[in-house]
Amino acid sequence: MKALTRWLVVFLAFAMVFSITGKVRAQDVHPITNTHVEYSFGQQLTFIAELPEGFAPVDVQVFFRPKNDTNTISGQAALEPGRVVYVHDLVRQSLKAFTDIEYWFSTTLADGTSQVSQVFTFYYEDNRFTWNSMQDAPFQVHWYEGDAAFGQMVLDVARTGLLNAQNLIDYPDLEQVDIYVYASGVDLRSSMQLAGLTMVAGHADPALGMMVVSLPSGPGQRMETGRQVPHELVHILLYKKLGPSYANLPTWLNEGLASVNEEFANPDYFVALKEAAENHALLPMPQLCNGFPVDAANFYLSYAQSVSFVRYIHQTYGAAKLETLIGQYADGIACEIAPQAIYGSNLTQLDRSWREQEFGYNTKIEVAKPIFPWLAVLAVASLAPFILMVLLALRFNPQKK
């Protein structure tokens, strides 16, 4: 009897193994293999899957997300003769542009059996335009207005920007960087808005190794190329260097490093910095740790201060300490105190030193300015008893005629 029981247990175990193996194999050979995607950028996205003869699911779900993203979108597909169709509204829920989108199907049969298809991919780009491409590793430039000489110029600027950046900080090698060039700021902004982003001139997605810039034709095109492309490149390099810890960098350091790498600085920055310095209206650097003000005047001033401040600490203390500072921030050290161990000064004290050296400020007076009114009140309060005594003496001891 015991022997029979043991054989029965062994038989059931083998049966379970083969049952599980059979289910896995069935999933590996899911009937849905012929799919394609149609989309109108920023408007509508359509998934279509052909159903082989004899395969009749009663329910089909579609799942999709940008590659390496954790936010999965899903929806129920419509069953049509020989195929399933799912239409997604990109106006209501946009997708990140210029990235690979993963998608797959989950099907349920009448007997309740569910299967998941393999994962398919498509590249989601702005198909409102016909893109030209040119490559010079690690860069690949894409543009829709201009000739091949224009594409080569962008590649040359990118390569120069890479060399300049690596002369300042030890950045790792790049695998591939895609540069998408819009012919106008209007086109670029509309593209980013359709992708659910807001921006001013250029944008980098460091995790994807991709940037978009606007370079209108005209006499200023070469200058704008030398400003925007090297700037966005540094954001990608910093992410390559730090990984997810890139998000810990204070805004003034992130944007300051990017702006230092520009071939041609934005002239609006210098105007804003000069006026603010003359009017003693510079922003405290600790206020620029977690983003920049949104109003135009202080927005430009924030960039101007950041590039000037980064240049100051680099020229004063050297590249090695600047790189150590980047590491401190990447490790999550607070914005105000991270410089202390490296420079012997916290961020506020470095800010004062920068103002003294760059603009000739007497920071002791600047620090005391907020308490000047209180000092005046204290002085009046201290003199009040003496003044009262004099007035009383004059009242009760009138001069004789």
Order of alpha helices (4+ residues) and beta strands (2+ residues): alpha-beta-beta-beta-beta-beta-beta-beta-beta-beta-beta-beta-alpha-beta-alpha-beta-beta-alpha-alpha-alpha-alpha-alpha-alpha-alpha-alpha-alpha
